[in-house]
Amino acid sequence: MELKSLRRYKNERDFRIYDEVIRLTDKPVIAVATHIHWDHIGGHRFFPDFYAHGAELNWLNGEFPLTMEQIKGMVVDRCDLPEGYDVSRYEFFQGNPTRVLKDNDVIDIGDRLVQIVHTPGHSPGHMCFWEKERGYLFTGDLVYKHTLFAFFPSTDPEAYLNSLKRVSALPVKHVFPAHHTLDIQPEILGRMRDAFRQLKAEDKLHHGTGTFDYGDWAVWL
């Protein structure tokens, strides 16, 4: 989406990403989020078709491991909300996906094939999207420049390390994260993997050990 389009909706209450998407294409649209967190699925209710990983289906049916008050607090603290937005109106999306995804599934969008890479750690059903022909890796919340979150009760630091091992072994040419800057290079995958390995060797790769800063990224355990 063009930046000017986002700015146009900056102060509007009823921005629907679906409306913008259907302006860009007349082809069928399916929503696929990397994981079922409040800041990734807010627009899912506008899409008739959406996919989700099997490990997080219970989150779509009232079993998310945080309370609504906790979620609303994070929506306020960590999301760039439109002016005048009333967080008391926020509802955590619930629904049944039209397709349940698993590791190594392929989404065929015609002239492009996208492989599902199950990368738990940040969440149980977190997925990266791997487009082999282009060398594109869409990393969601597994990899980005800033503080990675691995402190929630639903996170798993050991699984996070295994997921980093997996994606760092791919011949990635471009990394597309879900947050912050797109100024990110594939070499960060190996650096993150090695940092997590060192934390494990020092018996720090578990909840409650704190935040570890590596310059252009950090991890909160």
C-alpha positions as CSV (number, residue, x, y, z in Angstrom):
1,M,0.0,0.0,0.0
2,E,1.3,3.5,-0.8
3,L,2.4,5.6,2.1
4,K,0.1,8.5,0.9
5,S,-2.8,6.1,1.1
6,L,-2.0,5.2,4.7
7,R,-1.7,8.9,5.6
8,R,-5.1,9.6,4.1
9,Y,-6.6,7.2,6.6
10,K,-4.4,8.2,9.5
11,N,-7.1,10.1,11.3
12,E,-10.1,8.1,10.2
13,R,-11.8,5.6,12.5
14,D,-13.1,3.1,10.0
15,F,-10.0,2.3,8.0
16,R,-10.5,-1.2,6.5
17,I,-7.4,-2.7,4.9
18,Y,-9.8,-4.9,2.9
19,D,-11.1,-1.8,1.1
20,E,-7.5,-0.9,0.1
21,V,-6.6,-4.4,-1.0
22,I,-9.6,-4.8,-3.4
23,R,-8.7,-1.5,-5.0
24,L,-5.3,-3.0,-5.9
25,T,-6.6,-6.2,-7.6
26,D,-9.7,-7.7,-9.0
27,K,-8.5,-11.2,-8.2
28,P,-9.7,-13.3,-5.2
29,V,-8.2,-12.2,-1.9
30,I,-7.3,-14.5,1.0
31,A,-5.8,-13.2,4.3
32,V,-2.9,-15.2,5.8
33,A,-1.3,-13.8,8.9
34,T,2.0,-15.1,10.2
35,H,0.4,-15.7,13.6
36,I,-2.8,-14.9,15.6
37,H,-1.8,-11.9,17.6
38,W,-3.9,-8.8,18.1
39,D,-1.6,-6.6,15.9
40,H,-1.7,-9.0,13.0
41,I,-5.4,-10.1,12.7
42,G,-7.3,-6.9,13.3
43,G,-8.6,-6.8,9.7
44,H,-9.4,-10.5,9.4
45,R,-13.0,-9.9,10.0
46,F,-13.3,-8.1,6.7
47,F,-12.0,-11.0,4.7
48,P,-14.4,-13.9,3.8
49,D,-11.5,-16.2,3.4
50,F,-8.5,-16.5,5.7
51,Y,-5.9,-19.2,6.5
52,A,-4.3,-20.0,9.9
53,H,-1.9,-22.5,11.3
54,G,-3.4,-25.5,13.1
55,A,-1.4,-24.8,16.4
56,E,-3.3,-21.6,16.9
57,L,-6.9,-22.6,16.1
58,N,-7.8,-22.5,19.7
59,W,-6.8,-18.8,19.9
60,L,-9.5,-18.1,17.3
61,N,-12.0,-19.8,19.5
62,G,-11.7,-18.0,22.8
63,E,-8.6,-19.6,24.2
64,F,-6.0,-16.8,23.8
65,P,-3.6,-17.0,26.8
66,L,-3.9,-13.3,27.7
67,T,-6.9,-11.5,29.1
68,M,-8.8,-8.9,27.1
69,E,-7.6,-6.2,29.5
70,Q,-4.0,-7.2,28.8
71,I,-4.6,-7.3,25.1
72,K,-6.2,-3.8,25.2
73,G,-3.3,-2.5,27.1
74,M,-0.9,-3.7,24.5
75,V,-3.1,-2.3,21.7
76,V,-2.8,1.1,23.3
77,D,1.0,0.8,24.1
78,R,2.3,-0.8,21.0
79,C,0.0,0.0,18.1
80,D,-0.2,3.2,16.1
81,L,-3.9,3.9,16.6
82,P,-6.1,6.3,14.7
83,E,-6.9,9.6,16.4
84,G,-10.0,9.2,18.5
85,Y,-9.9,5.4,18.6
86,D,-11.9,4.0,21.5
87,V,-10.0,0.9,22.7
88,S,-13.0,-0.2,24.7
89,R,-14.6,-1.1,21.4
90,Y,-11.7,-3.5,20.5
91,E,-12.6,-7.1,20.0
92,F,-10.1,-9.9,19.5
93,F,-11.0,-11.6,16.2
94,Q,-12.6,-15.0,16.4
95,G,-13.5,-17.3,13.5
96,N,-12.9,-20.5,11.6
97,P,-10.2,-20.4,8.8
98,T,-11.1,-21.6,5.4
99,R,-7.9,-23.5,5.3
100,V,-5.7,-24.9,8.1
101,L,-2.0,-24.7,7.3
102,K,0.9,-26.9,8.4
103,D,4.6,-26.9,7.8
104,N,5.7,-27.1,4.2
105,D,2.3,-26.5,2.8
106,V,2.4,-24.4,-0.4
107,I,0.1,-21.6,-1.3
108,D,-0.3,-21.3,-5.1
109,I,-1.3,-17.7,-6.1
110,G,-0.9,-18.4,-9.8
111,D,2.5,-17.3,-11.0
112,R,4.0,-17.5,-7.5
113,L,4.4,-20.3,-5.0
114,V,4.7,-19.5,-1.3
115,Q,5.9,-22.2,1.1
116,I,4.8,-22.3,4.7
117,V,7.7,-22.6,7.2
118,H,6.5,-23.4,10.6
119,T,8.6,-21.3,12.9
120,P,7.3,-21.5,16.5
121,G,8.9,-19.5,19.3
122,H,7.2,-16.1,19.2
123,S,4.0,-18.1,19.1
124,P,3.1,-21.8,18.8
125,G,1.8,-21.5,15.2
126,H,4.0,-18.7,13.9
127,M,4.8,-19.1,10.2
128,C,7.3,-17.6,7.9
129,F,6.5,-17.4,4.2
130,W,9.3,-18.6,1.9
131,E,9.2,-17.8,-1.8
132,K,12.1,-19.9,-3.1
133,E,12.2,-18.7,-6.7
134,R,12.8,-15.1,-5.6
135,G,14.7,-15.8,-2.4
136,Y,12.1,-13.9,-0.4
137,L,11.5,-14.7,3.2
138,F,8.6,-13.0,5.0
139,T,9.5,-13.4,8.7
140,G,6.6,-11.9,10.6
141,D,7.6,-11.5,14.2
142,L,10.4,-14.1,14.2
143,V,12.9,-11.7,12.8
144,Y,13.0,-7.9,12.6
145,K,15.3,-5.0,13.8
146,H,14.2,-4.0,17.3
147,T,13.3,-6.0,20.4
148,L,12.1,-9.5,19.7
149,F,9.4,-10.7,22.1
150,A,10.0,-14.1,23.7
151,F,8.8,-13.4,27.2
152,F,5.0,-14.1,26.9
153,P,3.9,-17.3,28.6
154,S,2.9,-18.5,25.1
155,T,6.4,-18.0,23.7
156,D,9.1,-20.7,23.7
157,P,12.8,-19.5,23.6
158,E,14.1,-22.9,22.8
159,A,11.7,-23.3,19.8
160,Y,12.7,-19.8,18.8
161,L,16.3,-20.9,18.4
162,N,15.3,-24.0,16.4
163,S,13.3,-21.7,14.1
164,L,16.2,-19.4,13.6
165,K,18.4,-22.3,12.8
166,R,15.9,-23.3,10.1
167,V,15.5,-20.0,8.4
168,S,19.2,-19.1,8.5
169,A,19.9,-22.2,6.5
170,L,17.7,-21.0,3.6
171,P,19.3,-19.2,0.6
172,V,17.5,-16.0,1.5
173,K,18.1,-12.9,-0.7
174,H,15.6,-10.5,0.9
175,V,14.0,-10.4,4.3
176,F,10.6,-8.8,4.8
177,P,9.8,-8.4,8.5
178,A,6.4,-7.5,10.0
179,H,7.6,-4.6,12.0
180,H,9.8,-1.5,12.0
181,T,12.3,-1.0,9.1
182,L,12.7,-2.8,5.8
183,D,16.4,-1.9,5.9
184,I,17.4,-5.4,6.9
185,Q,19.8,-7.9,5.3
186,P,19.7,-11.7,5.3
187,E,22.9,-11.9,7.3
188,I,20.9,-10.9,10.4
189,L,19.4,-14.4,10.4
190,G,22.8,-16.0,11.2
191,R,23.6,-13.4,13.8
192,M,20.3,-14.0,15.6
193,R,20.8,-17.7,15.5
194,D,24.3,-17.4,16.9
195,A,23.2,-15.1,19.7
196,F,20.4,-17.5,20.7
197,R,22.9,-20.3,20.7
198,Q,25.2,-18.4,23.0
199,L,22.3,-17.6,25.3
200,K,21.5,-21.3,25.5
201,A,25.2,-22.1,26.2
202,E,25.1,-19.6,29.1
203,D,21.8,-21.1,30.4
204,K,20.0,-17.8,29.7
205,L,17.6,-19.0,27.0
206,H,14.5,-19.1,29.1
207,H,11.9,-16.8,30.5
208,G,12.9,-14.2,33.1
209,T,16.5,-13.7,32.2
210,G,16.0,-10.2,30.9
211,T,16.6,-8.2,27.7
212,F,19.8,-8.8,25.7
213,D,20.9,-6.0,23.3
214,Y,22.9,-6.8,20.1
215,G,23.0,-3.3,18.6
216,D,20.5,-3.3,15.8
217,W,18.2,-5.8,17.5
218,A,17.5,-7.2,21.0
219,V,15.5,-10.0,22.5
220,W,13.3,-9.9,25.6
221,L,13.2,-13.1,27.5
